[in-house]
Amino acid sequence: MSRVSRCLDNQPIERFWGTYKSESYYLTKYDTYEDILTEVSQYIYYYNNYRYVECLDGLAPNEYRRAA
């Protein structure tokens, strides 16, 4: 954050973690810390390459960036 009470800098990462928790974390039981790390890295790959977003014209984030 750039200064006190400036939450706009945090918005993208807060949105990502909120989406991750609702789509994956709360639906899965993890036995070890390594399982969580593996799941997070797999979800980030899925989020960037396969998860279609309506506000990006129905494209995945990486597809949208390539088209731009």
Secondary structure, DSSP 8 states (H G I E B T S, - for coil): --STT-GGGGHHHHHHHHHHHHHTGGG---SSHHHHHHHHHHHHHHHHHT--BGGGTTB-HHHHHHH-
